Amino acid sequence: MYMLPVVLPRSTAAGTEAFVDSCLLTLLTAPLVWWVIIGPLRASAAAEKMAAVAQIATGVAHELRNPLTAVKMLVQTQRELPDVGDQLAEDLTIIEDEIRRMERSIQTFLDFAKPQAPRRRPTNPTDVVRRTFALVEPRARNQRVDLKLIEPETPLTVEADSEQLLQLFLNLCLNALDMMPDGGTLIVESQQVDKLVSISVRDTGRGIEPEVLSRLFQPFVTSKETGVGIGLAICKRIAEAHRGRIRGENLVQGACFTLELPAKS
């Protein structure tokens, strides 16, 4: 109303004035309505949805863990029998490996449902990457994937929970290996730019599927037949708990995930 004399000439018709007045009112109030009402409602709905998903995940995980433990113990007992044949021993080994894989998936659900607050201490992220490489090296060797670590000239330090960073890097490296079943290269590079420590995980695999790329880090979004789609959501949560951020993108060949954390001053 107060702006009409400024934007319209005095000879403007009353109908035109009313139309322009309504447009100006909408432009002025829409951001306020979004900020005060709609935004908080959407955030609350998202939080309730995540809480429901977490509750279901916890219940399912606990229901599956006990019978899996019992089955694994029986398998291990059978393997230790003196008269077990070679073929049966091999079959039991496969069964036990699959049970362990299921247990890892269950633990992923529990990590997602009940996140732990990070215990921050001065940490060199490159040291954590070395530990990660030690864990994935046997699988990388079997897949003929070369592991390369590009270290900075000066050691980097961040305030972080080293175990949570290990979980983050392990998720990223395992995802990268999934994309390179027939060989390739996995490169992790660390560097500091201004007050940020940046760690990139690059692979030479087939890249991120287009339908997944726009929804990266959302729970239960995956293109893998055996994946549950929680690993990247956990990575995002860990990054944000450390006052950092993580992003993913496709390269000319393969994909790159970059974690940025505040450097320790």
N, C-alpha and C positions, 0 to 999 in steps of 0.2 A: 504493500500500500504506500509506504513512504518512498519507495524507489520509483513509482510510476511517473511522477513529474520529471524525473531525471532521464528516464529511458524513452518516454513517449512525448510527442508534441501535444500541446493543449487542445488541438482540434480533433484528437483521436476520439472515435465513437465509443460509447459506453460499453458495448459488447466486446470491442477489441480490448478495452481496458480490463474488463473482467477476465478475459482469456489470458492476457499477459500476466495479470495479477496471480491467477491460479498457477501458471507455469513458474513464476518466481517463487511462490510459496512452496511449491513442490521441490524446487532446486535447493531451497534453504532448509527445509525440514527433513528431506529424505536422508541425508547423512546422519542427522541427529537421531532419527527414528531407528536407523540401522545400528548406530553405536549404542543407544540406550536399551533397545528392545530386541531387535532381531538377532544381532550378533551374539549377545549373551544366551538367548534361547537356543541358537544353533550350537554354541559351545557346550551348553548344558546337555542337549540331546546327544551330542557326540560323546561326551563323558559318560552318560548313562549307558549308551550302546557299548562302549569299551568295557565298562564295569560288568555288564551282562555277559559279554564275550569272555572276559577274564574268569568270571564265576563258572561258566560252563566248561571252559578249558581246564580249570583246576579240578572240577568234579570228574571229568572224563579221565584226566591224567591219573588221579588217585585210584580210580576204579580199575585201570589197566595195569598199573605198576605192580600190584601185589601178585596177580596171576602170572605176569611175565617173569617175575622173580622166581616163582615156584617152578615154572617150566624151565628156566635157565638152570636152576639147581639140579633138576632131574637130568637134563642133558649133560651137564658136567659130570654127574655121578656115572652115567652110562659110558662116557668117554674114558673114565678111569678104570673101567672093568678090564681085567687081564685078558679076557677072551674076546674082546671087541675086534671085529674084522676091520681091515683097511677101508673098505667101501663104507661101512657103517660109521667109522670114525670120521671119514671125510664128510658124510652127510650131516653128522652131528655138529661138526665144525661150522658148516654152512648155516645150520639152524641157529647156533649160538651167535654167529655174526649178525644174522638178521634180527635176533632178539635184542642185541646190543644197539643196533640201528634204531629199532623201535623205542628203546629206552632213551636214546638221545633225542628223538622227536618228542617224547613225553617231557623230558627235562626242558626242552625248548618251550613247550606250552607253559610249564611252571614258571620259567624265567619271565615269560611274557605276562603271566597273570599276577606274579608277585615280585615286582622289581625291587632290587635292593638299592638303598642310597649309596652312592660311591664314597669310598674312603680315600680321599685325595692325599697323595704324597708326591714329593718331587720325583718325576718319572721320566726316563729317557724313552720315547716311543720307539726308537730304533731297536733298543734291547727287547721290547715286547714283540716287535716284528721278527726278530731272530728266534724267539721262543715259538712263535707261530709257525715259522718255516720248519723248525725241528719237528713239529707235530704233523705237518702236511707233507713232509719230504718223502716218506714211503709211498704215499699215494701218487704224488707228483712223478716220482721215478717210474712207477708202474705205468703211468699214462704218457711217459716220455715228455713231461713238461719241465722246462728249465725254470728254476727259481733264481731271480736276480734282485739283490738289494742295493739300491743306490743311496749311499750315506752322505750326509752333509760334511763339509770340512770341519765345522765346529759342532760338538755334541749339542743336542736339543734337550730342553727340559720343559715339562708341563706339569701342572698340578692335576694328578689323575689317579684313578684306581687301576692299578696295572692288570688286575684280574679281569675287570670289565673291558679294558682295552684289548686284552687278549681274546676275549669272547667276540668283540667287534671284528678284529682282524681275522680271526678264525672263520667267522661267518663269511666275510668277504672273500677270503682265499678259497674256501670250499665252494662257494658259488662260482668263482672263476674256474676252478678245476672242473666243475660240472659242465662248463661251456667249452672245455677242451678235452673231450674224451680220447681224441686221436693225436694228442701232442700239441705243443705250443710253448708260449713263454708267459710267465707271470712275473711282473715287475712291481716292486714296491719302492717308492722314492719318498724321502723325507727332506723337507727344507723349511726354512723360516723366512717369511715375507712380512716385514714390519713387525707387528706384535702378534702375528699368527703363525702357528706351526701347522704346516700342511703335509699330510701323508696321503699319497695317491696309490691306489691299487689298480694296476692295468693288466689286461690279458689280451691275448690274440685269438679269442674265441669267436663265436658267431654273433656276439652283441646282445643287446637287450631287445626283446620283442616289442614292436610298436605299441601293441595293446597294453603292455605292461609299463612302458616307459613313462606314460603320463600319470601312472598311479604308483610309482615307486614308493616304498616305505609304508604303504598302507597294509594293514594286517590282512592275511589270507589272499594276497595277490601274488600269483606265481604262474610261470609258464612251464614249470617242471612237473612231469607226471607224478613223481614221488615226493614233491615238495609240499610243505604246508603253508608257505607264504608268511612266516613269522620272523625269519632271520633278519631281514632288512628293517622290519619294524622295531626289533630289539636294538639294532645298530643305531637307528635314529634316536631312540629313547636314551641310549647310553651317551651319544654325542650331545644331546640337549642337556642331560644331567651334568655334563662337564662344561656347560656354557659354550658349547661348540655347535657345529653343524656338519651335515654330510650331504653330498649330492652325487648323482650318478648320471652318466652320459655315454652315448655311443661314440666310438672313434672310427677312423677310416676302416680299421680292422679291430674288432673286439670292443671292449667297454672299459670305462674308467670310473672308479668311485674315489672321491676325495673327502677326507676328513680334515676339518680345520678346528684347531683348539687354541685357546689363548696361551701364549708363551709365558712361562714363569718369569716374572720381572726380577 
